[in-house]
Amino acid sequence: MSTNKPFTPEEVAAAAEGPQGDPELDELAAAQIDADAAEPETPFEKLVSGGKRMSVDRAKTILEALLFVADRPLTLEQLHQATGVAPEKITQALEKLQGERREGVSGIVLQEVAGGWQLRTDPDSGDYVRRFLKVKPQRLTRAAVETLAMIAYRQPVTRPEIEGIRGVDSGAVIKALLERRMIKILGKKEEVGRPILYGTTKEFLEFFALRDLSSLPTLREFHELSEEHQDIVEKEAPPKPGAAGTIEALGDAQFEARLAEQHAASEAALGELEDAISGADTVTKAAQAVLDPKPPPGAPGEPPPGGAQA
């Protein structure tokens, strides 16, 4: 028969207190158990020498570890300085790692973001990650999306230019975007009043998972979306009563007039081109008649009209 008895709550509490409950240790000072001497850093030349003999697979595992602990996208130069591996081999390793860490295959995906590389949560798993971390998805208001889109597509741009398109005061929205580090001040425009110029930041690229500004979708790409996808976009950011949508807000108020002028200019240029081609054809025929005259009918060697020579 077993003689073991369950611990009482008092015994469990006493065991949990550990050495702190020992009166003999209360008056003793804790000893220093951390070493003072810092571990010497490996010389960069040694890293470069080792990187030359390193295989692509070994470089891939090292890069994966660095990207895992990094809190921001890492550039090729930063990865080279940390590993000593040649940029060409780093690129090969990243491409191989990206093939393994891709959407639909891995819960952690490797993406090229803001001019660097970063490990990110698979978008399809985002809801579960947010639920576990108890965080809400970050969403921007319609006013913030409109203002940010105008700055992204037209930068550098001033506040009066933004307000001229939106038709409302945008100072509070711009201030909020500055505080969120979505935009930054680029300088001042050389005109009366010298208004401040705004542009987007690396944080903007990271937020929208963009490699660079050239990765922004064009307005034509938006209009070429299927009706189903356009409905999704509009549901994500429904338009406010009395306010134009983001895409319309990006347009110029004089766009239609300029388009008509360009069309008229194109038609005029096309007419001039047709006239020039007709004139060139006439000149060519005249030159051909002078340089290569045809003998008159009945001349020696010229077949008679309506048939060949007998």
PEFENVEN-V936339 format. One record per run of one state. SS is the DSSP state (a for helix, b for strand, c for the rest). FROM is the first residue (numbers start at 0). LEN is the number of residues. If there is no record, write none. Layout:
ss->(SS | SS)
from->(FROM | FROM)
len->(LEN | LEN)
This chain:
ss->(c | a | c | a | c | a | c | b | c | a | c | a | c | b | c | b | c | a | c | a | c | b | a | c | a | c | b | c | b | c | a | c | a | c | a | c | a | c | a | c | a | c)
from->(0 | 8 | 21 | 43 | 53 | 55 | 69 | 73 | 74 | 75 | 83 | 86 | 100 | 107 | 113 | 115 | 121 | 122 | 133 | 141 | 154 | 156 | 158 | 166 | 170 | 179 | 182 | 188 | 195 | 200 | 201 | 207 | 212 | 215 | 218 | 223 | 226 | 236 | 245 | 250 | 254 | 291)
len->(8 | 13 | 22 | 10 | 2 | 14 | 4 | 1 | 1 | 8 | 3 | 14 | 7 | 6 | 2 | 6 | 1 | 11 | 8 | 13 | 2 | 2 | 8 | 4 | 9 | 3 | 6 | 7 | 5 | 1 | 6 | 5 | 3 | 3 | 5 | 3 | 10 | 9 | 5 | 4 | 37 | 19)
